[in-house]
Amino acid sequence: MGILRFVLLKTAVSQPQQQAQVPCLFIFGDSLVDNGNNNRLLSLARANYRPYGIDFPQGTTGRFTNGRTYVDALAQILGFRAYIAPYSRIRGQAILRGANFASGAAGIRDETGDNLGAHTSMNQQVELYTSAVQQMLRYFRGDTNELQRYLSRCIFYSGMGSNDYLNNYFMPDFYSTSTNFNDKTFAESLIKNYTQQLTRLYQFGARKVIVTGVGQIGCIPYQLARYNNRNNSTGRCNDKINNAIVVFNSQVKKLVDRFNKGQLKGAKFVYLDSYKSTYDLAVNGATYGFEVVDKGCCGVGRNNGQITCLPLQTPCPDRTKYLFWDAFHPTETANILLAKSNFYSRAYTYPINIQELANI
């Protein structure tokens, strides 16, 4: 089944069209889509050093992979002539094309990721966006209705939750959440906060919104290195983390349903099943040319996952053969496969795919 779901995906992302299918793209998230916002922060969650960006035309930019991120690939498929810039570097009218607010280590909860240093939480990202809307108003001569019409045609992408588990709930030495909550109540608490955050985006113009579930983070090289053959039934993935993620993802999908069924009038939300898509990529890896699905291309120790990619470290020679770039993040090849699948197919999107969302 999984093999059939990634139709049309072996080819590279096509060249941008003459005109983008939507006027702007706004991105909220963590290191999976951060493209440089953390570069000047006092944080361990930074990727502004080689070999990060080794296959990216502009080189090292702060992207946590070897080349393009998921949203870079998505922007290209949508027809944007250039990648969506990090908000920290946007000046003037460039904001009309959209902005990337994502920040490595960020989570739905404000304290998530504090163990890694400074970052921009989802609440802070939303506030930066509301400030950006105020900036945009000047280009519409103060006409809020005209700005609303413009924003209603744009796509908003939100990918949050991974760090709330990796760098919060499953880090009991640093956080108390696993003592104060169980899997169900923690997911409910996250959804309560996330509902408020996404509703605020809606109040400031968001109408076409992509919300991603959390991938199989119990199977990333970092977890395989830590938990391999230790306290888990499969001898591979950390099932405890994956089981908690399933609870959260089911709640995110229900949230999308509530929004679409009238809670946020005039909005259309699309849920991306990142858990299922990352599972299928790993299980059917050979079909897509992946020879290694359990180790990082760049890293140290077991599974190249005990320590993530270090400055000036020599990565694997052929990144297209690896599902993972480092201990945590997918390679450019995996990002492109996922973006194309989510755009053209409903295999991992609900209730419609991204192309259908763009055309509404």
C-alpha beads as a LAMMPS data file, in Angstrom:
LAMMPS data file: protein, C-alpha beads

360 atoms
359 bonds

1 atom types
1 bond types

-500.0 500.0 xlo xhi
-500.0 500.0 ylo yhi
-500.0 500.0 zlo zhi

Masses

1 110.0

Atoms # bond

1 1 1 0.000 0.000 0.000
2 1 1 2.668 2.483 1.050
3 1 1 4.585 1.984 -2.192
4 1 1 1.585 3.099 -4.257
5 1 1 1.048 6.195 -2.154
6 1 1 4.202 7.930 -3.264
7 1 1 3.239 8.232 -6.937
8 1 1 5.179 10.694 -9.100
9 1 1 7.716 11.183 -6.371
10 1 1 10.977 9.848 -7.753
11 1 1 11.536 12.975 -9.832
12 1 1 12.906 16.179 -8.385
13 1 1 10.643 19.098 -7.574
14 1 1 9.655 20.828 -10.806
15 1 1 10.723 24.333 -11.658
16 1 1 8.501 27.066 -10.216
17 1 1 5.607 28.125 -12.421
18 1 1 5.212 31.604 -13.874
19 1 1 2.916 32.551 -11.033
20 1 1 2.499 31.000 -7.588
21 1 1 -0.792 29.206 -6.944
22 1 1 -1.259 31.245 -3.752
23 1 1 -0.001 34.784 -3.016
24 1 1 1.789 33.935 0.221
25 1 1 2.852 31.144 2.540
26 1 1 3.221 31.543 6.300
27 1 1 5.109 28.864 8.236
28 1 1 5.024 28.024 11.955
29 1 1 6.992 25.167 13.435
30 1 1 10.222 23.772 14.834
31 1 1 13.566 22.602 13.454
32 1 1 11.902 20.460 10.780
33 1 1 11.068 23.683 8.920
34 1 1 13.238 26.389 10.587
35 1 1 15.355 28.047 7.893
36 1 1 17.534 30.374 9.938
37 1 1 15.496 32.067 12.660
38 1 1 17.659 30.527 15.391
39 1 1 20.977 31.583 13.875
40 1 1 21.473 34.573 16.160
41 1 1 19.946 33.070 19.289
42 1 1 21.919 31.713 22.224
43 1 1 20.832 28.153 21.622
44 1 1 22.095 24.636 21.042
45 1 1 19.271 24.280 18.487
46 1 1 21.154 25.855 15.603
47 1 1 22.312 24.519 12.259
48 1 1 24.278 27.447 10.845
49 1 1 27.468 25.448 10.352
50 1 1 28.816 22.961 7.851
51 1 1 27.973 20.304 6.846
52 1 1 24.346 21.471 7.266
53 1 1 23.272 22.834 3.887
54 1 1 25.928 20.857 2.027
55 1 1 23.463 20.235 -0.844
56 1 1 21.630 23.566 -0.616
57 1 1 22.412 26.132 -3.364
58 1 1 22.966 28.916 -0.805
59 1 1 25.001 26.623 1.433
60 1 1 24.661 26.785 5.216
61 1 1 21.590 28.861 6.119
62 1 1 20.348 27.454 9.411
63 1 1 18.240 24.676 7.875
64 1 1 18.490 21.485 9.903
65 1 1 19.140 19.239 6.917
66 1 1 21.517 18.784 3.986
67 1 1 19.344 20.697 1.509
68 1 1 15.725 21.728 1.210
69 1 1 13.246 21.405 4.050
70 1 1 9.686 20.171 3.637
71 1 1 8.344 23.719 3.292
72 1 1 11.078 24.642 0.783
73 1 1 9.874 21.792 -1.414
74 1 1 6.253 22.788 -0.836
75 1 1 6.970 26.415 -1.799
76 1 1 8.558 25.235 -5.043
77 1 1 5.620 22.991 -5.900
78 1 1 3.261 25.902 -5.190
79 1 1 5.208 27.927 -7.753
80 1 1 7.073 30.448 -5.601
81 1 1 10.151 31.763 -7.401
82 1 1 12.163 31.909 -4.176
83 1 1 12.033 30.130 -0.846
84 1 1 9.978 31.737 1.899
85 1 1 12.407 33.797 3.971
86 1 1 12.897 33.546 7.739
87 1 1 10.929 36.283 9.483
88 1 1 14.084 37.463 11.247
89 1 1 15.457 38.625 7.875
90 1 1 12.336 39.972 6.151
91 1 1 12.195 43.691 5.454
92 1 1 9.507 45.862 3.880
93 1 1 7.150 44.605 1.222
94 1 1 8.736 41.143 1.138
95 1 1 6.319 40.212 3.946
96 1 1 3.553 40.066 1.315
97 1 1 5.019 36.768 0.016
98 1 1 4.761 35.248 3.474
99 1 1 7.266 34.452 6.190
100 1 1 8.791 31.536 8.037
101 1 1 8.449 31.953 11.820
102 1 1 9.651 28.428 12.688
103 1 1 12.249 27.992 15.398
104 1 1 14.322 24.955 16.324
105 1 1 13.347 23.480 19.744
106 1 1 9.988 25.292 19.732
107 1 1 6.833 23.717 21.021
108 1 1 3.193 24.345 21.748
109 1 1 4.111 24.878 25.416
110 1 1 6.257 27.911 26.188
111 1 1 8.811 26.053 28.317
112 1 1 9.351 23.291 25.760
113 1 1 12.930 23.303 24.471
114 1 1 14.296 25.475 27.299
115 1 1 16.867 22.726 27.902
116 1 1 18.445 23.718 24.559
117 1 1 18.457 27.465 25.171
118 1 1 16.665 30.323 23.424
119 1 1 13.968 29.689 20.831
120 1 1 10.665 31.154 19.635
121 1 1 7.714 29.202 21.039
122 1 1 4.451 28.769 19.142
123 1 1 2.834 31.503 21.238
124 1 1 5.697 33.841 20.331
125 1 1 5.531 32.855 16.658
126 1 1 1.820 33.669 16.596
127 1 1 2.490 37.066 18.179
128 1 1 5.187 37.804 15.601
129 1 1 2.655 36.957 12.906
130 1 1 0.056 39.339 14.365
131 1 1 2.723 42.076 14.276
132 1 1 3.444 41.174 10.653
133 1 1 -0.249 41.580 9.798
134 1 1 -0.116 45.092 11.229
135 1 1 2.917 45.764 9.008
136 1 1 1.075 44.429 5.967
137 1 1 -1.878 46.728 6.548
138 1 1 0.134 49.721 5.311
139 1 1 0.426 48.089 1.876
140 1 1 -3.373 47.914 1.719
141 1 1 -3.802 51.582 2.728
142 1 1 -5.277 50.545 6.042
143 1 1 -8.122 48.614 4.388
144 1 1 -8.568 45.625 6.715
145 1 1 -11.173 44.020 4.422
146 1 1 -8.788 44.086 1.476
147 1 1 -5.987 42.623 3.588
148 1 1 -8.362 39.914 4.839
149 1 1 -9.273 38.985 1.254
150 1 1 -5.568 38.757 0.425
151 1 1 -4.680 36.603 3.448
152 1 1 -7.670 34.320 2.856
153 1 1 -5.978 33.146 -0.372
154 1 1 -2.663 32.343 1.354
155 1 1 -1.613 29.017 2.853
156 1 1 -0.616 28.700 6.497
157 1 1 1.486 25.739 7.618
158 1 1 1.782 24.705 11.269
159 1 1 3.965 21.802 12.342
160 1 1 4.195 21.601 16.119
161 1 1 4.322 18.990 18.865
162 1 1 7.535 17.006 18.368
163 1 1 9.502 18.991 20.919
164 1 1 6.673 18.946 23.431
165 1 1 7.444 15.238 23.647
166 1 1 11.188 15.019 22.873
167 1 1 12.231 18.129 24.801
168 1 1 9.611 18.198 27.524
169 1 1 7.310 15.264 28.363
170 1 1 9.955 12.567 27.827
171 1 1 12.698 14.540 29.573
172 1 1 11.736 14.043 33.248
173 1 1 15.082 15.247 34.605
174 1 1 14.358 18.716 33.227
175 1 1 10.552 18.957 33.114
176 1 1 7.738 17.943 35.467
177 1 1 5.070 17.349 32.808
178 1 1 5.384 13.540 32.910
179 1 1 4.668 13.709 36.657
180 1 1 1.752 16.126 36.279
181 1 1 0.158 14.425 33.259
182 1 1 -0.341 11.046 31.629
183 1 1 -0.339 10.472 27.847
184 1 1 -4.034 11.327 27.516
185 1 1 -4.114 14.403 29.746
186 1 1 -0.869 15.778 28.301
187 1 1 -2.264 15.496 24.754
188 1 1 -5.480 17.202 25.930
189 1 1 -3.474 20.024 27.501
190 1 1 -1.461 20.513 24.299
191 1 1 -4.631 20.529 22.188
192 1 1 -6.217 23.145 24.438
193 1 1 -3.226 25.445 23.910
194 1 1 -2.953 24.607 20.206
195 1 1 -6.633 25.374 19.671
196 1 1 -6.101 28.872 21.070
197 1 1 -2.985 29.431 18.957
198 1 1 -4.572 28.304 15.679
199 1 1 -7.725 30.274 16.475
200 1 1 -5.599 33.390 16.886
201 1 1 -4.105 32.817 13.427
202 1 1 -7.674 32.575 12.134
203 1 1 -8.580 35.850 13.859
204 1 1 -5.686 37.451 11.993
205 1 1 -6.645 36.218 8.550
206 1 1 -5.695 32.528 8.227
207 1 1 -8.292 30.602 6.216
208 1 1 -6.332 27.850 4.435
209 1 1 -4.381 26.023 7.117
210 1 1 -2.207 22.893 7.051
211 1 1 -1.739 21.263 10.456
212 1 1 0.717 18.393 10.723
213 1 1 0.646 15.505 13.098
214 1 1 3.869 14.402 14.777
215 1 1 5.953 11.791 12.966
216 1 1 7.252 8.510 14.374
217 1 1 9.800 10.207 16.604
218 1 1 10.242 7.007 18.582
219 1 1 12.030 5.694 15.473
220 1 1 14.456 8.548 14.752
221 1 1 18.191 7.701 15.046
222 1 1 18.432 9.581 18.358
223 1 1 15.827 7.307 19.932
224 1 1 17.142 4.154 18.250
225 1 1 20.580 4.912 19.684
226 1 1 19.209 5.446 23.189
227 1 1 16.624 2.683 23.361
228 1 1 17.894 -0.034 21.042
229 1 1 17.420 -3.378 22.799
230 1 1 16.530 -1.557 26.020
231 1 1 13.044 -1.697 27.515
232 1 1 11.121 -2.037 24.287
233 1 1 9.435 -5.014 22.730
234 1 1 10.536 -4.488 19.135
235 1 1 14.227 -4.001 19.818
236 1 1 13.998 -0.976 17.552
237 1 1 11.723 1.979 18.093
238 1 1 10.790 3.576 21.391
239 1 1 7.190 2.397 21.533
240 1 1 6.455 4.429 24.641
241 1 1 7.030 7.677 22.751
242 1 1 5.240 6.471 19.616
243 1 1 2.173 5.432 21.633
244 1 1 1.987 8.887 23.219
245 1 1 2.312 10.504 19.785
246 1 1 -0.610 8.450 18.452
247 1 1 -2.810 9.850 21.246
248 1 1 -1.783 13.423 20.380
249 1 1 -2.216 12.958 16.630
250 1 1 -5.729 11.577 17.003
251 1 1 -6.625 14.711 18.964
252 1 1 -5.108 16.991 16.285
253 1 1 -7.201 15.280 13.605
254 1 1 -10.346 15.763 15.719
255 1 1 -9.391 19.427 16.153
256 1 1 -9.188 19.814 12.365
257 1 1 -12.651 18.261 12.118
258 1 1 -14.074 20.702 14.667
259 1 1 -12.569 23.677 12.860
260 1 1 -13.902 22.471 9.496
261 1 1 -17.390 21.770 10.815
262 1 1 -18.119 25.373 11.653
263 1 1 -16.071 26.255 14.717
264 1 1 -14.009 28.610 12.534
265 1 1 -16.411 29.846 9.876
266 1 1 -15.010 30.092 6.353
267 1 1 -11.757 28.283 7.170
268 1 1 -10.459 25.044 5.644
269 1 1 -7.962 22.991 7.638
270 1 1 -5.980 20.050 6.281
271 1 1 -4.405 17.454 8.565
272 1 1 -1.131 15.839 7.480
273 1 1 -0.618 12.340 8.828
274 1 1 3.133 12.603 9.354
275 1 1 3.134 9.488 11.515
276 1 1 1.818 7.264 8.742
277 1 1 3.899 8.852 5.991
278 1 1 7.180 8.583 7.916
279 1 1 6.333 4.965 8.777
280 1 1 5.690 4.129 5.122
281 1 1 8.897 5.828 3.997
282 1 1 10.899 3.733 6.462
283 1 1 9.165 0.416 5.769
284 1 1 9.290 0.840 1.984
285 1 1 12.577 2.725 1.936
286 1 1 14.192 0.629 -0.782
287 1 1 11.373 1.551 -3.180
288 1 1 12.447 5.196 -2.999
289 1 1 16.145 4.492 -3.200
290 1 1 16.850 4.599 0.532
291 1 1 19.448 2.042 1.570
292 1 1 19.686 3.292 5.180
293 1 1 16.546 4.113 7.182
294 1 1 17.784 3.744 10.772
295 1 1 20.958 5.833 10.874
296 1 1 21.751 9.478 10.375
297 1 1 23.909 10.449 7.398
298 1 1 25.837 12.702 9.773
299 1 1 26.250 12.010 13.486
300 1 1 28.223 10.178 16.135
301 1 1 27.795 6.846 17.939
302 1 1 25.233 4.092 17.560
303 1 1 22.903 4.755 14.584
304 1 1 24.848 8.024 14.105
305 1 1 22.302 9.220 16.613
306 1 1 23.916 9.465 20.035
307 1 1 25.346 12.887 19.161
308 1 1 23.920 14.838 16.252
309 1 1 25.938 16.185 13.318
310 1 1 28.976 18.137 14.552
311 1 1 30.623 21.204 12.965
312 1 1 32.753 20.288 9.939
313 1 1 32.009 16.589 10.377
314 1 1 32.232 14.545 7.168
315 1 1 28.741 13.244 6.299
316 1 1 27.862 10.185 4.241
317 1 1 28.885 10.622 0.580
318 1 1 25.441 9.923 -0.963
319 1 1 22.686 11.673 0.970
320 1 1 19.979 10.359 -1.388
321 1 1 20.491 6.882 0.067
322 1 1 19.607 8.005 3.607
323 1 1 16.179 8.691 5.097
324 1 1 17.716 10.698 7.956
325 1 1 20.257 13.479 7.676
326 1 1 21.191 13.607 11.365
327 1 1 19.927 12.231 14.682
328 1 1 16.567 13.992 14.331
329 1 1 15.849 15.337 10.853
330 1 1 15.094 13.825 7.424
331 1 1 17.232 14.354 4.356
332 1 1 16.271 16.655 1.502
333 1 1 15.254 13.604 -0.546
334 1 1 12.782 12.509 2.136
335 1 1 11.437 16.059 2.489
336 1 1 10.747 16.281 -1.262
337 1 1 9.027 12.899 -1.328
338 1 1 6.757 13.892 1.544
339 1 1 5.943 17.320 0.115
340 1 1 5.015 15.925 -3.307
341 1 1 2.892 13.184 -1.770
342 1 1 0.977 15.641 0.445
343 1 1 0.441 18.004 -2.476
344 1 1 -0.858 15.593 -5.110
345 1 1 -2.317 12.715 -3.085
346 1 1 -4.803 12.273 -0.255
347 1 1 -2.910 9.250 1.082
348 1 1 -1.614 11.192 4.076
349 1 1 -3.826 14.294 3.960
350 1 1 -7.317 14.795 5.390
351 1 1 -9.893 15.693 4.232
352 1 1 -8.257 17.004 1.013
353 1 1 -4.713 17.353 -0.317
354 1 1 -2.658 20.546 -0.452
355 1 1 -3.256 21.144 -4.161
356 1 1 -7.007 21.072 -3.514
357 1 1 -6.536 23.447 -0.569
358 1 1 -4.586 25.881 -2.758
359 1 1 -7.336 25.848 -5.372
360 1 1 -10.199 26.672 -2.992

Bonds

1 1 1 2
2 1 2 3
3 1 3 4
4 1 4 5
5 1 5 6
6 1 6 7
7 1 7 8
8 1 8 9
9 1 9 10
10 1 10 11
11 1 11 12
12 1 12 13
13 1 13 14
14 1 14 15
15 1 15 16
16 1 16 17
17 1 17 18
18 1 18 19
19 1 19 20
20 1 20 21
21 1 21 22
22 1 22 23
23 1 23 24
24 1 24 25
25 1 25 26
26 1 26 27
27 1 27 28
28 1 28 29
29 1 29 30
30 1 30 31
31 1 31 32
32 1 32 33
33 1 33 34
34 1 34 35
35 1 35 36
36 1 36 37
37 1 37 38
38 1 38 39
39 1 39 40
40 1 40 41
41 1 41 42
42 1 42 43
43 1 43 44
44 1 44 45
45 1 45 46
46 1 46 47
47 1 47 48
48 1 48 49
49 1 49 50
50 1 50 51
51 1 51 52
52 1 52 53
53 1 53 54
54 1 54 55
55 1 55 56
56 1 56 57
57 1 57 58
58 1 58 59
59 1 59 60
60 1 60 61
61 1 61 62
62 1 62 63
63 1 63 64
64 1 64 65
65 1 65 66
66 1 66 67
67 1 67 68
68 1 68 69
69 1 69 70
70 1 70 71
71 1 71 72
72 1 72 73
73 1 73 74
74 1 74 75
75 1 75 76
76 1 76 77
77 1 77 78
78 1 78 79
79 1 79 80
80 1 80 81
81 1 81 82
82 1 82 83
83 1 83 84
84 1 84 85
85 1 85 86
86 1 86 87
87 1 87 88
88 1 88 89
89 1 89 90
90 1 90 91
91 1 91 92
92 1 92 93
93 1 93 94
94 1 94 95
95 1 95 96
96 1 96 97
97 1 97 98
98 1 98 99
99 1 99 100
100 1 100 101
101 1 101 102
102 1 102 103
103 1 103 104
104 1 104 105
105 1 105 106
106 1 106 107
107 1 107 108
108 1 108 109
109 1 109 110
110 1 110 111
111 1 111 112
112 1 112 113
113 1 113 114
114 1 114 115
115 1 115 116
116 1 116 117
117 1 117 118
118 1 118 119
119 1 119 120
120 1 120 121
121 1 121 122
122 1 122 123
123 1 123 124
124 1 124 125
125 1 125 126
126 1 126 127
127 1 127 128
128 1 128 129
129 1 129 130
130 1 130 131
131 1 131 132
132 1 132 133
133 1 133 134
134 1 134 135
135 1 135 136
136 1 136 137
137 1 137 138
138 1 138 139
139 1 139 140
140 1 140 141
141 1 141 142
142 1 142 143
143 1 143 144
144 1 144 145
145 1 145 146
146 1 146 147
147 1 147 148
148 1 148 149
149 1 149 150
150 1 150 151
151 1 151 152
152 1 152 153
153 1 153 154
154 1 154 155
155 1 155 156
156 1 156 157
157 1 157 158
158 1 158 159
159 1 159 160
160 1 160 161
161 1 161 162
162 1 162 163
163 1 163 164
164 1 164 165
165 1 165 166
166 1 166 167
167 1 167 168
168 1 168 169
169 1 169 170
170 1 170 171
171 1 171 172
172 1 172 173
173 1 173 174
174 1 174 175
175 1 175 176
176 1 176 177
177 1 177 178
178 1 178 179
179 1 179 180
180 1 180 181
181 1 181 182
182 1 182 183
183 1 183 184
184 1 184 185
185 1 185 186
186 1 186 187
187 1 187 188
188 1 188 189
189 1 189 190
190 1 190 191
191 1 191 192
192 1 192 193
193 1 193 194
194 1 194 195
195 1 195 196
196 1 196 197
197 1 197 198
198 1 198 199
199 1 199 200
200 1 200 201
201 1 201 202
202 1 202 203
203 1 203 204
204 1 204 205
205 1 205 206
206 1 206 207
207 1 207 208
208 1 208 209
209 1 209 210
210 1 210 211
211 1 211 212
212 1 212 213
213 1 213 214
214 1 214 215
215 1 215 216
216 1 216 217
217 1 217 218
218 1 218 219
219 1 219 220
220 1 220 221
221 1 221 222
222 1 222 223
223 1 223 224
224 1 224 225
225 1 225 226
226 1 226 227
227 1 227 228
228 1 228 229
229 1 229 230
230 1 230 231
231 1 231 232
232 1 232 233
233 1 233 234
234 1 234 235
235 1 235 236
236 1 236 237
237 1 237 238
238 1 238 239
239 1 239 240
240 1 240 241
241 1 241 242
242 1 242 243
243 1 243 244
244 1 244 245
245 1 245 246
246 1 246 247
247 1 247 248
248 1 248 249
249 1 249 250
250 1 250 251
251 1 251 252
252 1 252 253
253 1 253 254
254 1 254 255
255 1 255 256
256 1 256 257
257 1 257 258
258 1 258 259
259 1 259 260
260 1 260 261
261 1 261 262
262 1 262 263
263 1 263 264
264 1 264 265
265 1 265 266
266 1 266 267
267 1 267 268
268 1 268 269
269 1 269 270
270 1 270 271
271 1 271 272
272 1 272 273
273 1 273 274
274 1 274 275
275 1 275 276
276 1 276 277
277 1 277 278
278 1 278 279
279 1 279 280
280 1 280 281
281 1 281 282
282 1 282 283
283 1 283 284
284 1 284 285
285 1 285 286
286 1 286 287
287 1 287 288
288 1 288 289
289 1 289 290
290 1 290 291
291 1 291 292
292 1 292 293
293 1 293 294
294 1 294 295
295 1 295 296
296 1 296 297
297 1 297 298
298 1 298 299
299 1 299 300
300 1 300 301
301 1 301 302
302 1 302 303
303 1 303 304
304 1 304 305
305 1 305 306
306 1 306 307
307 1 307 308
308 1 308 309
309 1 309 310
310 1 310 311
311 1 311 312
312 1 312 313
313 1 313 314
314 1 314 315
315 1 315 316
316 1 316 317
317 1 317 318
318 1 318 319
319 1 319 320
320 1 320 321
321 1 321 322
322 1 322 323
323 1 323 324
324 1 324 325
325 1 325 326
326 1 326 327
327 1 327 328
328 1 328 329
329 1 329 330
330 1 330 331
331 1 331 332
332 1 332 333
333 1 333 334
334 1 334 335
335 1 335 336
336 1 336 337
337 1 337 338
338 1 338 339
339 1 339 340
340 1 340 341
341 1 341 342
342 1 342 343
343 1 343 344
344 1 344 345
345 1 345 346
346 1 346 347
347 1 347 348
348 1 348 349
349 1 349 350
350 1 350 351
351 1 351 352
352 1 352 353
353 1 353 354
354 1 354 355
355 1 355 356
356 1 356 357
357 1 357 358
358 1 358 359
359 1 359 360
